[in-house]
Amino acid sequence: MTTASSPIGAVARYGLLVGPLLSMIDSSIVNVAVPDIAKDFASGGQAAGLEQIQWVVSGYLLALGVALALTAFLAKRFGVLRVYTISMVLFVAASAACALAGNVEWLIAFRALQGFVGAPLVPLAVSILLGKDGIGGGRIPISAALTLFLAPALGPTLGGLIIGDGDSARWRWIFLINVPVGIVGLLLLLRVPKHIGAPANKDTRFDPIGFVLLGVGLTAALYGATEGTTEGWGDPISWAPLSIGLLMLVAYTLWALRRPNPAVNVQMIRHRNSAIALVLQVLCSIVAFGTVFLLPVFTQTVQGNSAFDTGLALLPQGIIMGLGTFVGQKLSGRIPLRVMVVFGFAVLAVSSVFLLFLEQDTPLWVTALILSGRAIAIGFVTTPLLVAMLAPLPEEQLADGNTLFNITQRLGGSIGVSILGSIVAGGATLAATIDRFHVVGGVLIAIAVAAGVLSFALTDNKNGAVPLVNTIGE
């Protein structure tokens, strides 16, 4: 059997981590390249305004939402490792197409394709790592923890480093760099034993109604959240699709609870701990993503720091978050689940207090320290809840669990960031903007406190997990 400590296991593990690393970096790296993309296409005689170029970012996110609705079915029907490998191949090809795009329309199309084919990479890689007989031995290796939490912080840093202050056409290297790195990852995948991950099940049936409800609902909700940041929540283009999307997601949940083979199995939410864990993950995502996406805005627009310097300030947070995740996982079998999660949210609330004292002249290293303190707490929240939710699931249900986790995390984070971003956007002057950031800090404190109180409702057992194996799929 391949283990995480054996040489073969280490090589295979790194092969599995390349896909999630590229996918998560690409979700944020393009943000710093938007002005250069618009400038490059404009220099070529094409009309490419910033509003149109923003679809390079939004298209990736929306296509990813649709593909997440398909991920669990594809994994069960064709096998987890096979779907992951094909997704990796297509992601590398789509990255090359983005780099070679001749106009903005093709770039948006290829970028959406990249998000669609790359959606399975994170949930399926985690499924394989957490599999009872998998490479991670049922636990998240520290390399995986570092990768999954460092990647979002690496995006702005790498983007600023690649683009620099030179030719605006250098944005193409943001996508082109994925090709050699992705090929290395594919070569490392050859060392992954073929038996790893749930095998194909030809009896798995496609759920078209569930797919439409989930896919369209998730896409509409993500689109509404995205527009809420730019257009404000008073505009129907924001709240209308968000409301419709959330209603469709509720309808999907009711549908899936009554179906033997839904697009994504949600039977686990019938159980108290699992339902509470998902809610807490959403709240944690709001607090975590809200800071990751809004503090760079503060450091650049208010404090005047460069994108690269801001990215460097985010790096310690990613490293500490990864280490905290690993430590949290180690302690999850020794310390009761409720104690760990309550402690994590308590630290999040205390560290959020320092956001109230951010000013225009606050040194960047102080901001990095604030982020690092919050990063420690997230490791004590996310990992215990994820392990508690997934550890008891049979191998064939891990793809469903990870997909549901990714959906709730991304949706909660997107809506939270949008609402917090709209608060900041209301500042008409520099002083007003700083005050708005302080309001956001107060909101984050309140969310962390509320989540900590809710965490007391969690029940504990010896391994911090809920015994769901006999009820999943009933």
N, C-alpha and C positions, 0 to 999 in steps of 0.2 A: 504493500500500500504506500502511496506517495504521501509524504508528510511535509509540513511547513518547514521542518528543520533539515530535511535532506537536500542535497545539491539539486536533484531534479525538481523537487518541490519549490525551491527558491527560484529557479529559472522559469518554471511554469507560472509561478505567482507573478513575477514581473511581466511576463507576457500578458497575463490577464489584466494587469493594472495600466498598461499603455492605453488601451481603449478608453476607460473612464477618465484617465488623465487628459487625453486630447479632447474628449467630449466636453468635459467641465471647463477646461481652459478656453475652448472656443465659444463657450456661452458668455464669456465676459471680455475676451481679448479684443473683439471687434469694436467694443464701445469707444476705445481710445483712437480707433482708426477711421471713424465715420467722417470727420472733416477732411482727412487726406484722400479718402475714396471719392468724396464729392469733388474735391479740387482736381484730382487726377482725371476723372471723367470729363469735367468741365474744360480742362486744358486740351482734351481731345475733340472738342467741338460738340460735346453732348450736354444736354440740359439735365443736370442731376442735382436737384436741391437736397438740402439736409432732410426734409420731410420724406422724400422718396428713399434716400439712403438709409433712413432709420428702419426701413423694411428689411434691410440686410440683417438687422438685429432681431426685429419682431418676427420675421418669417421663420427664422431658426427656432424660436421659442414655440410658435404656434404649430409648426410641423412636428416638433418634438412631442407636443401634447397629443396630437392625433396618433402618433406611432406608439406612445405609451399604452394606449387603449388596445393595441394589437399585440404588445410584447408577450403577455402571459400566454395567450393562445398559441402564438408561433413557437414559444419555448416548449409548451406541452405537446404540440403536434409534431414538431420536427426535431426536438431535442435541444437542451439549453446550450451545450457547447457548439453545436452546428450553427444555431441561429446567431450566437455571439460571433463566431468566426466570419460568417457571411456579412454580418453587420459591420465588422471591422474592415473587411475588404471594400465594401461599398462606401464606408466613411472616408477611407483613404482616397478612393477614386473621386468622390464628390469634392474633397478638399482640393485635389488637383484641378478639377473643373472650375472651382471658385477662383483659383489663382490665375486661370487662363481666360476668365470671362472677358468678352470684348465690349460689353456694355452693361449698364446698370440693371437692365431687365434680366439678362442672363445671370448676372451675379445674384440677384434676389432669388431667382429660380433655383440655382445650384446651392445657394445657402439654405433654402427651405429643404432641398433634397438632403443636404448634409445633416440637418436637424432630424429629419425623418428616419434616415438609416442609422443615425447614431444614438437614437433614443434607447435601444435595448442594452447598450454597452454597460451602463452603470448598474441597473438592477440585475442583469444576468451575471455580471462579474461578481457581485456581492453574493448572489445565490450560489455560485460555484464555491466561493471562498468559505461560505457558511455551511455548506453541505456537510452532513454527518461524516461522509467518507471523502470529503473534498480536500483540496490543497490546504485550506486554512484549518482543517481539523475541527470545524464547528465554531471557530472563533475568528475574529477579524485580526489578521497579522498587523504589526505596527507599520509595516511598509504600506499596507492598504489604508490604514487610518491616516497616515501622513499624506498619502496621495489624494484621498477623497476630500480632505479639508484644506490642504495646501493649494490644490489646483485653482479654486476660485480666486485666491489671493495672487497667484502667479500670473493670471490673465493680464491685468493692467500693467504689471511690471514688464512682462515679456513684450506686450504691445508697444509700450514706450521705448523699450530697448531696440526692437526691430525697426520701428518707424523713425525714431530719432528726430533730427531736425533737417534731414536731407531731402532727397527726391520723394515727392508725394507718391510715386509709383511703388515705393517699398512696401506698401500695404499688402501687396500680393504675397510677400514672404510669410505673412501671418498664416496663410493657408498652405503655401508650398512647403513649409517646414514640417507639416503633418505627414507628408509623403514618406521621407526617409525614416522618420520616427515610427510611423505606422507600419512600414515594411519590417523594421526590426521587431516590433511587437508581434507581427504575424509569424516571423521566423521563430520567435520564442514560444509561440503557441503550439508549435510542432512538438514541444516537450510536454505538453499537457496530456496526461493519459486519456484515452478515448472513453473510458468508463466514467470519467468525472462529470458530474452534473446529471440532472434527471434525463433519462432517455426519451426518445420519440414515442408517442402514443398515437397510433393511427386511428384509435377510436374517439379521439378528441373532436368534438363538434364545434363549428364556428357559430357564434352567437351574433347574427347581424343586427338585431334590434338593440342588444346591449352595446354593441360596438358603436352604433350611431348615437345612442344616448350618451355614452361615455366620451367618445371622441369629439363629437360636436359640442357637448356640454363643457368639456375641459378646454377646448379651443376658444369657445365663446367667452368663458370666464377669464382665461388668460388674456384674450384680446381686450376685454373690458378693463381689466386691471392695468394693462399697458397704456391704454388710452387715458385712464384716470390720471396718470402722472403728467401727461402732456396737455390734455384738454381740460382737466379739472372734473370734479364729480358732479357739477351742475349741468354738464352736457350729456344729452341722451346717448351719445356715441360711447360713453363710458359706462354709465349705470345700466343701460338697457341690455347690452350683451352680457354683462356680468350677472345681472339678475336672471336672464334667460338661461345662461350657462349653469348657474348654481341650481336652478329648478330642475334642469335636465340631469344634473348629477344626483340630486335627491331621487328623481324618478329612476335613474339607473340603479341606485342602491336598493330601492324597493323591488325593482325587477330582478336584480341579481340574487337577492335573498330568497327568491322563489324559484330559481332556475338551478337545475343540476349541474350545468356546464356554462356558467356565465363567462363573459369576456375576461373579467378579473374577479376571482372569488373573494367575496367580502364577508363570508360567514363569521370570520373572527370578530367582527364588530358586535356580534350578539353577546359577547362575553365582556364583562365589566372592565377588566384590566386592559384588554386590547382596545376597547373603545376609548377609554381614558388615555391610553398611551398615544393613540392617533391624535387626539385633541391636544395633548401636551406637545407632541411633535410639531403641530401647526403653530402653537404659541412660541415654541422655541425657535422655529424658522423665522417668525416675524422679528423676534428680538435679534437673532443672529444675522439674517440677511439685511434687515433694516440698517444695521450698523455697517456691514460690509459695503453696501451700495451707497449709503448716504454720507458716511464720513469722508470718502474720497471726494465727494462734491464739496464738502466743507473745506477740506485741506487745499483744494485747487481753486475754487471760486472765491472763498472768503479769505483764506490765508495766502493764496498766491503760489503754492507749491506746484512743482511740475508733476505730470502723470507718473514719471519714472520714480521720483522721490516718494510720491504717495504709495506707489506699488511696493517700494522697499519698506515703508512703514507697515504695510499689511503682511509682509512676510513672517515676522515673528509670531503674529497671531495664528497663521496657518500651521506653523511648526508646533507651537504650544497646543493648539487645538488637536492636532494629530496625536501628540504625546498624551494629552489629557484623555483622549478617546481610548487609547491603549490602556492607560492606567485605570480608567473607569471600567473597562472590560475585565481587567484582572481582579478588581475589587468587587465586581458584580456578583461573584459567587460567594463572597465572604461577608458583605454588608447588605442588609435588606434593601430591596429595590426602592421602597418608599423613602428610606433615609437618604440614599444617594441622590434621588431626583429632587427631593425637597432641599437638600444641601446645595445642589447645582443651581436651582432657581434662586436660592437665597444669595449665593455669590453673584449671580447675574444681576439681581436687583441692586446689591451694594455697589458693584462695579459700574452700573448704569448711572449711579448718583454723580460720578465724576464727569459725565457728559454735560451736566448742568453748569460746569465751570469752564467749558471750552470757550475761548475767546479768539479774536483775530491774531493775537500775538502768542498764543499757546505754542510752545516748541513741538515740532513733529515727533520727537522722541517721547514726549509725554503722551501724545495720542497713541503711539505704538504701545506704550505701557498699559493704557486703558484698555485697548483692544486685547492685549495679551491676558489681562486679568479676566476678561469676559470669556476668552477662549478656553481657559482652564475649566470654567463652569460648564460650558457646552459639552465637554468631554464626559462630564458626570451626568448629563441628561440624555443626550442622543444615544450613546452606546447602550446604557442599561435598558432604555425603552425599546431600542431596535432588537437587541438580543432577546429580551423578554417576549417580544412579539413574534420573532422568527424561530427561535431555538426549538420550540416544541413542534413546529410544523413538519410534516413528512416531506421528503425530498421533492416530490412532485408538486408541492404547494409553495415552495420557496419563491418561485418566480412570481406567483400571485402576491405573496406577502411583500416582496421587495418592490413590485410595481405599485401596489397600493401605497406603500411608504413613500416612494418617489412622487406619486401623484399628489398626495396630501402635503408633502414638504414643498414641492414647487408651487402648488396653487396657493398654499398659505403664505409662503414667502413672497410671491408675486403680488398678492392682494395687500399684504402688510406693507411692502415697500411702496406700492402705489399710493396707499393712504398716507403713509408718513411723508412720502415725497411731495404730495399735494399740500401738506401742511407747510413744508419748507418753501414751496414755490409761491406761497402767499405773501412772502416778505418783499415789500416794494423797495426798501433801502437796505444797505449793508447791516445797519444796526437791527432792523426788523428781521432780516434773515437770520442773524445770530440768535435773536430772541426765539425765532421759530425752531431753530435747532434745539434750544433749551426745552421748548415745549415737547419736541419729539423725545428728548431724554426723559421727561416726566412720564410720557406715555409708555415708554419702554419699561420704566420702573414699575408702573402700575400693572403692565402685562406680566412681568416676571413675578410680582407679588401674587397676582391672581392665580398664575400657574402653580406657584408654590403651595398655595392653599388647596387647589384642586389635587395636587400630588398626594395629599394626605388620604385621598380616597382610594389610592392604589392598595392592593392587597399583596402580601408577601408570601413567598414559599422558599424552600431551601435554595433553589437555583435562580430565584428571581423571575421565573417564567410561569406562564399560565398553561395548565394542561389542556391543550386544545386538540391534540392528535385524534381523539375519538369523536370529535364533533365537526371537524372541518369536512366540508363536502356532504354533510347530511342533508 
